Amino acid sequence: MKRDPKIGLAFERTFVVEQKHAITFADDQMPVVLSTPMLIAELERTAREAVADLLDSNERTVGTSIELDHLAGTTLGFEVTCLARVLGFENGEIRFQVEATDGVDRLARGYHRRQVVDADRLRRRIEKKAIQLSKEKS
């Protein structure tokens, strides 16, 4: 890493809820709302982007854990603001507090962890795993 993330470092990003973010089981009884998996993905992206400038060119972060309370629903067209705040950093692990709001409600809050990894090393491990699986299927 170029430098360690400082405790309290915060990063915000927004997105507009589109059909691609919505639950797939909406019907005449269930409104079209932002799905929990898509909300998690957006919060992870926010945390990743929060520290991207601190990484060396060969480094990336990968999500390792998330603990999230999805507190309220929101629907198509709403702008959602995601916030990630660094709580700590040790042995390459970055701990974040995350939250999301839509201008009316707090949608979610929780904790997220990301691990700094060497992208080339990770790619080699994944390729080796794929080759092993391919051999086992042959």
C-alpha positions as CSV (number, residue, x, y, z in Angstrom):
1,M,0.0,0.0,0.0
2,K,1.1,3.5,-0.7
3,R,-0.2,4.5,2.7
4,D,-2.4,3.0,5.4
5,P,-6.1,4.2,5.5
6,K,-6.7,6.6,8.4
7,I,-9.4,5.8,10.9
8,G,-12.4,8.1,10.0
9,L,-11.6,8.3,6.3
10,A,-15.1,8.5,4.7
11,F,-16.3,8.1,1.1
12,E,-19.7,8.7,-0.3
13,R,-21.2,7.7,-3.6
14,T,-24.7,7.8,-5.0
15,F,-26.7,5.7,-7.5
16,V,-30.3,5.9,-8.8
17,V,-32.4,2.8,-8.2
18,E,-33.1,1.2,-11.6
19,Q,-34.9,-2.0,-12.5
20,K,-31.5,-3.9,-12.4
21,H,-31.3,-3.1,-8.7
22,A,-34.9,-4.3,-7.9
23,I,-36.1,-7.5,-6.4
24,T,-37.1,-10.1,-8.9
25,F,-40.3,-11.3,-7.1
26,A,-42.3,-8.2,-7.3
27,D,-46.0,-8.8,-8.1
28,D,-49.3,-7.0,-7.6
29,Q,-48.9,-7.6,-3.8
30,M,-45.2,-6.8,-3.5
31,P,-43.9,-3.3,-4.6
32,V,-40.8,-3.0,-6.8
33,V,-38.0,-2.2,-4.3
34,L,-34.2,-2.2,-4.0
35,S,-33.0,-5.7,-3.3
36,T,-30.8,-6.4,-0.4
37,P,-28.1,-8.2,-2.5
38,M,-27.9,-5.1,-4.8
39,L,-27.7,-2.8,-1.8
40,I,-24.9,-4.9,-0.4
41,A,-23.1,-4.7,-3.8
42,E,-23.3,-0.9,-3.9
43,L,-22.1,-0.6,-0.3
44,E,-19.1,-2.9,-1.1
45,R,-18.3,-0.8,-4.1
46,T,-18.4,2.3,-2.0
47,A,-15.9,0.8,0.5
48,R,-13.7,-0.5,-2.3
49,E,-13.6,3.0,-3.9
50,A,-12.9,4.6,-0.5
51,V,-9.4,3.2,-0.4
52,A,-8.6,2.6,-4.1
53,D,-6.2,5.6,-4.2
54,L,-4.2,4.1,-1.3
55,L,-3.3,0.9,-3.1
56,D,-0.2,0.0,-5.1
57,S,-0.9,-0.7,-8.8
58,N,-0.9,-4.5,-8.2
59,E,-3.2,-4.3,-5.2
60,R,-7.0,-4.6,-4.9
61,T,-9.3,-5.2,-2.0
62,V,-11.8,-8.1,-1.7
63,G,-14.8,-8.2,0.5
64,T,-14.5,-10.8,3.3
65,S,-17.4,-10.0,5.6
66,I,-20.5,-7.9,5.8
67,E,-23.0,-7.5,8.7
68,L,-25.9,-5.4,7.5
69,D,-29.3,-4.4,8.8
70,H,-31.6,-3.5,5.9
71,L,-33.9,-1.1,7.7
72,A,-36.2,0.4,5.0
73,G,-37.2,-0.1,1.4
74,T,-36.9,2.3,-1.5
75,T,-38.1,2.1,-5.0
76,L,-37.2,3.0,-8.6
77,G,-36.0,6.5,-9.3
78,F,-34.8,7.2,-5.8
79,E,-31.2,8.4,-5.4
80,V,-29.4,6.3,-2.8
81,T,-26.4,7.6,-1.0
82,C,-23.9,5.0,0.3
83,L,-21.3,5.9,2.9
84,A,-18.2,3.9,3.9
85,R,-16.1,5.0,6.9
86,V,-12.8,3.4,7.9
87,L,-12.9,2.0,11.5
88,G,-9.6,0.3,11.5
89,F,-6.7,-1.3,9.6
90,E,-4.6,-4.2,10.6
91,N,-2.6,-6.9,8.7
92,G,-4.1,-5.8,5.4
93,E,-7.7,-5.9,6.6
94,I,-9.7,-2.7,6.5
95,R,-12.8,-2.5,8.7
96,F,-15.6,-0.1,7.6
97,Q,-18.9,1.2,9.0
98,V,-21.4,1.4,6.1
99,E,-24.7,3.0,5.7
100,A,-27.2,3.9,3.0
101,T,-30.0,6.6,2.8
102,D,-32.5,7.7,0.2
103,G,-33.2,11.2,1.4
104,V,-36.2,10.1,3.3
105,D,-35.0,7.0,5.3
106,R,-31.9,5.3,6.5
107,L,-32.0,2.2,4.4
108,A,-29.2,0.3,5.9
109,R,-26.3,0.3,8.4
110,G,-23.7,-2.2,9.3
111,Y,-20.1,-3.3,9.1
112,H,-17.9,-4.5,6.2
113,R,-14.4,-5.9,6.0
114,R,-12.1,-5.9,3.0
115,Q,-8.7,-7.5,2.6
116,V,-5.9,-6.0,0.6
117,V,-4.6,-8.6,-1.9
118,D,-2.0,-8.8,-4.7
119,A,-4.1,-9.0,-7.8
120,D,-1.6,-11.1,-9.8
121,R,-1.2,-13.6,-7.0
122,L,-5.0,-13.9,-6.7
123,R,-5.4,-14.4,-10.4
124,R,-2.8,-17.2,-10.4
125,R,-4.6,-19.0,-7.5
126,I,-7.9,-18.8,-9.3
127,E,-6.5,-20.0,-12.6
128,K,-4.8,-22.9,-10.8
129,K,-8.1,-23.8,-9.2
130,A,-9.9,-23.7,-12.6
131,I,-7.3,-26.0,-14.1
132,Q,-7.6,-28.4,-11.2
133,L,-11.4,-28.5,-11.6
134,S,-11.1,-29.0,-15.4
135,K,-8.8,-31.9,-14.8
136,E,-11.1,-33.5,-12.3
137,K,-14.0,-33.3,-14.7
138,S,-12.0,-34.9,-17.5
